[in-house]
Amino acid sequence: LDAMQGLVKEGLAYARSLDERTAPQPIELGPLLQALAEDARDMGWMVRVPEDCSGRVIGNPPALRRALWNLIENGVKFGETVELTFACDAAHCEILVRDHGPGIPEAELERVFEPFYRLESSRNRDTGGVGLGLSIARNIARAHGGELTLHNHPQGGLVATLQLPR
């Protein structure tokens, strides 16, 4: 029953990520990332974010929070420690979510965005999930006019890059 409820909950979140109708508003990224890191630390997770980051995008705060939370949650599940950083230029802000896990095989980096797709090695009860978190996060990024990509860090771990227009 718990698994079925989780599947329904994630399915509804996926559907909402395809059709957000909340009016866009300014979002200060520094306080948002600080709040997410604090929430994660309250759960006992190791999440670091620089103290002095600032930048603003226009968007849907709950949706953006959901996308970032999905990335943080995945990072903690598979890489334990997560580092959040971001930088802005005149046109875009890039938020990087880096974990220190095993990364993802190069051939799978795009495939993990498919709904319900999970890497074979992650299919166990300890990691949970139904394979929608990255799909939801990418849908939200694209709804904001941005993009979400993944790449393996040269020193190990995975980096999710969320690029959003200013």
C-alpha positions in Angstrom: 0.0 0.0 0.0 2.8 2.4 0.8 4.5 1.7 -2.5 1.2 2.2 -4.3 0.6 5.6 -2.5 4.2 6.6 -3.3 3.7 5.8 -7.0 0.4 7.8 -7.1 1.9 10.7 -5.4 4.9 10.8 -7.7 2.6 10.3 -10.8 0.6 13.3 -9.7 3.7 15.4 -9.2 4.9 14.4 -12.6 1.6 15.5 -14.2 1.7 18.8 -12.4 5.3 19.4 -13.5 4.0 19.3 -17.1 1.3 21.9 -16.5 2.2 24.6 -13.9 -0.1 27.6 -14.0 1.2 29.7 -11.1 2.1 33.3 -12.0 5.8 33.8 -12.3 7.5 35.9 -9.6 11.1 36.9 -8.6 13.0 34.1 -6.8 16.1 34.9 -4.8 18.3 31.9 -5.3 20.6 32.3 -2.3 17.9 32.2 0.3 16.1 29.4 -1.5 19.3 27.2 -1.6 20.0 28.1 2.1 16.5 27.0 3.1 16.7 23.7 1.1 20.1 22.9 2.7 18.8 23.7 6.1 15.7 21.4 5.5 18.1 18.7 4.3 20.4 19.1 7.4 17.3 18.8 9.6 16.8 15.4 8.1 20.3 14.4 8.9 21.7 14.9 5.4 25.0 16.4 4.5 24.3 19.3 2.3 26.6 22.3 1.8 25.8 25.7 0.2 28.0 28.8 0.1 26.9 31.6 2.5 27.4 34.5 0.2 25.5 33.5 -2.9 23.0 35.8 -4.6 21.1 35.9 -7.8 17.5 36.1 -9.0 15.4 34.4 -11.6 11.7 34.7 -12.4 9.6 31.6 -11.9 7.3 29.5 -9.8 8.9 29.2 -6.3 7.1 25.9 -5.3 7.9 24.2 -8.6 11.6 25.3 -8.5 11.9 24.2 -4.9 10.5 20.8 -5.9 13.0 20.4 -8.8 15.9 21.3 -6.5 14.7 19.1 -3.7 14.5 16.1 -6.1 18.1 16.7 -7.2 19.3 17.1 -3.6 17.4 13.9 -2.5 18.9 11.9 -5.4 22.4 13.3 -4.5 22.0 12.2 -0.9 20.7 8.8 -1.8 23.5 7.9 -4.1 26.3 10.1 -3.0 25.7 10.9 0.7 27.2 14.5 0.6 25.8 17.1 -1.6 27.3 20.5 -2.5 25.1 23.3 -3.9 26.7 26.1 -5.9 25.5 28.6 -8.4 26.6 31.5 -10.6 24.7 34.1 -12.6 25.6 36.1 -15.6 23.4 38.7 -17.4 21.3 36.0 -19.2 21.3 32.9 -17.0 21.8 31.4 -13.6 23.3 28.0 -13.2 22.7 25.9 -10.1 25.0 22.9 -9.6 24.0 20.0 -7.4 27.0 17.8 -6.9 27.1 14.5 -5.1 30.1 12.3 -4.2 28.7 8.9 -5.3 29.6 6.6 -8.1 28.1 8.7 -10.9 26.2 7.3 -13.8 27.5 5.5 -16.8 27.9 7.9 -19.8 25.4 5.9 -21.8 22.7 6.4 -19.2 23.1 10.2 -18.5 20.2 11.1 -20.8 18.1 8.0 -20.2 17.6 8.6 -16.5 15.4 11.5 -17.4 12.8 9.1 -18.9 9.7 8.6 -16.7 9.9 5.5 -14.5 13.5 4.7 -15.7 15.9 3.6 -13.0 19.4 2.4 -13.2 19.5 -1.4 -12.5 21.9 -1.0 -9.6 19.5 1.4 -7.9 16.5 -1.0 -7.9 16.4 -1.9 -4.2 14.2 -1.0 -1.3 16.8 1.1 0.4 16.9 3.8 -2.3 13.1 3.8 -2.9 11.6 6.0 -5.5 9.7 5.2 -8.7 12.0 6.9 -11.3 10.1 10.2 -11.7 12.3 12.6 -9.7 14.6 13.6 -12.6 11.8 13.7 -15.1 9.9 16.0 -12.8 12.9 18.2 -12.3 13.6 18.5 -16.0 10.0 19.3 -16.8 10.1 22.1 -14.2 13.4 23.4 -15.7 11.9 23.5 -19.2 8.7 25.1 -18.0 10.9 27.9 -16.7 12.6 28.2 -20.1 15.7 26.5 -18.7 17.4 23.1 -18.9 18.6 20.3 -16.6 21.6 18.2 -17.6 23.8 15.7 -15.8 27.5 14.9 -16.1 30.0 12.9 -14.1 32.5 15.0 -12.1 36.2 14.2 -13.0 36.9 13.6 -9.3 33.9 11.3 -8.8 30.2 11.8 -8.3 27.5 13.3 -10.4 26.7 17.0 -11.1 23.2 18.1 -12.0 23.3 21.5 -13.7 20.0 23.5 -13.7 20.3 26.4 -16.0 17.5 29.1 -15.8 17.0 32.3 -17.7 17.1 35.5 -15.6 
